[in-house]
Amino acid sequence: MKSGNPSVRASDAPARPAEAWRLGVISGAAVAALCFVYLVVLVIGLATLPSPDHPVQQPWFALLELLILLIAPAMVALAVAIGCSASPGRLPLALVGLVFFAMCALTTSAVHFCILVLGGHAAFAGEPWSTLVFSFRWPSLAYALDILAWDVFFPLGALFLAPAVQGAGLARGVRVLLMISAVLALAGLAGVVLGNMQVRLIGVVGYVLCFPVAAAMLALRFHREGRAVAG
């Protein structure tokens, strides 16, 4: 430990590998950046709709699918980084949160990969039941599975990961945002109960807006802590 940084003593430095801090910085920044791009593409896709009830057109739809396939593993990596930085007493919570994030990532990745690869395939496009499987018009199998991923698994993961982020300042803000994103995502389930998918947009605010901000704050926190430990 350099003598020029007396605020952090060697005995106070967490015994964690540098890779854990780097993983937190990279995965947090990746989630934030990819979600920002997703939001931009979504706005463009919605703005170019020929009519309000028309699905998002190509190439915007394919870009959205690809972005989700990138966001999913990045958020799992971020959950791993949170677990690596958690105190022993909060590690069980972080591990449960990681499991739920992994379930969310696996479910949504399977859904969107199938839609991207098979949704427009000639073997399925002409079948009368294809819209009940691949479309994002309620009710459909793909829509139900995506709701399971983002309105059930994601909020449960966020709720367990939030208390694993300890500390004041940025850490407190991250905890608050994770809790808010979880509550909003769970509230999106009301759309299923009411049969109104417009209500589900409440949940979209949680994981498309609140969660990426929390991820960016986590990346900054990991960066600062990594520099403090190395300093």
Protein Blocks (a to p, Z undefined) as FASTA:
>chain_A
ZZklmmbcfklpccddfklmmmmmmmmmmmmmmmmmmmmmmmmmmmmpfbfklccddfkl
mmmmmmmmmmmmmmmmmmmmmmmmpcfklmmmmmmmmmmmmmmmmmmmmmmmmmmmmmmg
mklmmpmklmmmmmccdcdfklmmmmmmmmmmmmmmmmmmmmmmgcehjlmmmmmmmmmm
mmmmmmmmmmmmnopaklmmmmmmmmmmmmmmmmmmmmmmmmmmmmmmmZZ
